[in-house]
Each structure stands twice: as C-alpha cells, then as structure tokens.
Amino acid sequence: MSTVQIIQPKHAIQPRSIKGRFRRLKTGVMLLAYSVYFLLPWLRWERSVGPDQAVMFDIPQRRYYLFDIVMHAQDIFWLTLLLIFAAVLLFFVTSLLGRVFCGYFCFQTLWTDAFRLIEKTVQGDRVARLRLDKQAWTIEKVWKKGLTHFLWVFLAFWTGLTFVLYWGDAFELVQAFFTGQAPAAAYMTVLILTTTTYLAAAWVKEYICMHICPYSRFQSVMFDQDTLVVSYDYNRGEREQGRKLPLKGLRERAAREEQGYGDCVDCGLCVQVCPTGIDIRDGLQIDCIHCALCIDACDSIMDKYGWPRGLIRYTSERVLEGKGKTQFFKLRSIGYGVATLLAASLLVWSIASTKQLEATAVQTRSPLYVTLSDGSIQNSYELKINNKSQAPATYRLSLAGLPQAEMTLGAVDVNKIAVEADSSLRLFAKVREPKPLAGLSTTREFYFKLEPLTGKVDETLMIPSQFILP
C-alpha cells in the first residue's frame, strides 16, 4: 500500500537577487513597513491627559491611544469594523490584482525578505551561498553562518521587543526590560515572538506560503478570467517549436520567428529569482505569491537582446487567450468595491461621531421603592458619567418629567458635579416624590438632565429612567 506524501522535502531555496521596478517596489514597501513598525512606539504625542506616546495600548486603564483618537473599552466595535474593512478590501484587491498582498505586504514576506537581505550581505549572492553550503566547515563558513544567524536572532528579538513597546511607555519599558524590572508577560511575549519570527523567516520561509497559510487555498474563489496575475505569455514564448537557447543563428528575434521558436531563451532566470522556487512558465500555481520578481528577471533578458518586454507580465486570462481587453468593472468587483467603501465610511463615521460625554442611570432594584414616614416615595439610582474628552468638566444634574420630585446626591452638589478629563464618575442619587394620589400609574417615565457647565462638550444629555410607585 503506497503512502501519499503531502509535503515533499527538498533543498532550501536560495533565490537569486535581481534588479528592476518590482524589486524596487518591494524594497520600498519593506522599508516603509519597517519604519512604521519599529519607529512608531518611540514617536511622542502631547496629550493633556494620558501617555505622551503616539500609539499605545494601555491595558490597566483600558485605553487605546492612536494619535488624537482615544478608544475606550466600549468602543471595541471599532475593531470589528476595522476587521470587516480589511477583509473586504483584501477580497476587492485580490479579485482585481491577485495575490499582491502576499507578494508585497504580508508579514511573512516582509520579514523573509529582510532575513534574505541579511544573508546576502554576509554570505554573498546565490552562487556564493550555494558554494558556501557545499564546502567543509572552515573558519570562513563558521564565521559567515554564525554572523548570519546572530543577525537573524537580533532582528527577531528586536521585532518581539518592539511589539511589547506598543503596550507601555517605550522609554520606560525598555529601561525596565533590560534591568529585569519589566512584567513577566513582557519577557514571555518577547521570547515567543523572537522564537516564532526566527523560525518562520530563517528556517520555514517559503513553506509558510506553500503549506501553512490558508490564503493560497481559497484565493482561487476570488480569481476569474479578468484578474490580473503574473503570467507567462505561452504563445509568444513558445510559438510552434517551443523554447530555445540563443545559439548561433537564433540571437535575432526575426530569425527565431522564422524558424518557429519563441522569445523564451530558456535561461531559467525566472526560476532562480522566485522566492518559492516555482517555474512561472508552467502556468498559474498555488505557490505563486505574485511578487513579480520573475517579471524583472525576464525584462532584463528582453532588454539584453533588445526585444519587447512583457513575455512575463501582469495580465489576465482573457487577454492571454485573445478574447479581448480585461474587464475590471464587473458585478463582483463592483460589489467588493462598494462593500469596501461602505465599511470604510462606516468606520470613519463611527469614529467621527463618537460622543465625548456619556451617561447611564440604573435603578436600584432592592427594594424598588421606599415609603418614607411622611408618605412620600423614594427611588434610588446609580448614575455613571463618562467624560471622554481631554479636558475636565463640570455638570448640573436635574430632573425632567417629575415636576414635584426632589433629588439628592449625598455629599455631591447637584449644581456642580466635577469630572476629571478622560475619567468616569459614579453617583448614587435618591429621588423623592410626594405621596401619590390614588389611581395613578405605578410607573412614571422621566429623565435625568445632565447639563455641561464647563469643558469641551456643550450639549445637554437626557438620560431616560423610570420612577416606581406602590
């Protein structure tokens, strides 16, 4: 009985370096992403209340600071909207441009590119690395391999430490971390992220994309004949006689056309530069991450012989099969686009329209009411005032809908309730109504009226509640 091997073992891929417009684009995206990720925790941002760090997750205070935006625990639905937006945006982009996220923006791609850049800097390009792998363990090999892994571990450690810095003041946390005074969770998080980053980017590499990441498995659902993907022009590259090396008499394009040979000179450069080791000439494959380095490789060969570029290019199946131009505006792409705009608009509107003053009133249920000695009825309430603005404020609290009722807040003056900036205040109110007349309803609706006196909010807040009678 034969066994099915799911993952076939093979030698580690050593991609060749290539220059070109897509390589420059990938490098630019990598530098931008690294700059944002590694430098953002150190960026200061002046606030009247709260930390002076531009981006910070303050778990003890249950706050998330993003420049001028302060997200509270009750604003967690913003995260839901953000995830919905990211998902539909990914679907929209994939339906138009294929797996460009994988090729340019995925964390695995960005960190693997950086690790391979370190490897190239220390050990040399592809040929030098292959030669180094085959030679005996000399001092040179130990030194180069050791330095490579040291720099890999350092980058992985820096990655983990930077992640931790988003959860506390970066300057204070770094000092505490290296003096042994940081929380145990910080050390554990750095250890886990250092280990996983090192393993994923230094050892597993392309196997993450080929066998672990689920995105490559369901991407085909979003592809159609108008999706732009990295494609090899088979008709131009093969013609009637197939590929052929540029031997004597076949170095001119006209001569190759006359003899029925395609423009592909079978140099293999497109395979050598591929980070997942595939041959794009075999057609669209699940392992292709659409990084377009094979386009740069093929364009360099076409430029060398003075032939038109585009033997390998971003194009659609419709164009390759000669069925006309790519149709971008279709029902599916328009649907994804509308969903993306709707999710983005809803997220922006939700953030922009968030209230800086919130208040709730909950009636004390045990007992529902108390009959006092003079026959009046008293209800008790717990009020919570949440001042989400960055300035202290004072408020006046009164009743609307109970003209004969009286209210007390214990030692707090109802005409001058002070709440600090970005803080909450819990109050216990007692509302007393004179002895009710017979025949009245046992429940009366009314409002607590919260009027801002000072602060950044000037809109009166009406808090609905009810008064219980015998």
Helices and strands as residue ranges (DSSP letters): H 21-39, G 40-42, E 55-58, E 63-66, E 69-72, G 73-75, H 77-97, H 100-100, I 101-105, H 107-123, H 126-134, H 139-165, H 170-178, H 184-198, I 199-204, H 206-207, I 208-212, H 215-218, G 219-222, E 229-232, H 234-238, H 253-259, H 269-272, G 280-282, H 293-305, E 312-315, H 317-320, H 331-352, E 357-363, E 370-371, E 377-387, E 393-400, E 406-408, E 417-419, E 423-433, E 443-454, E 461-468
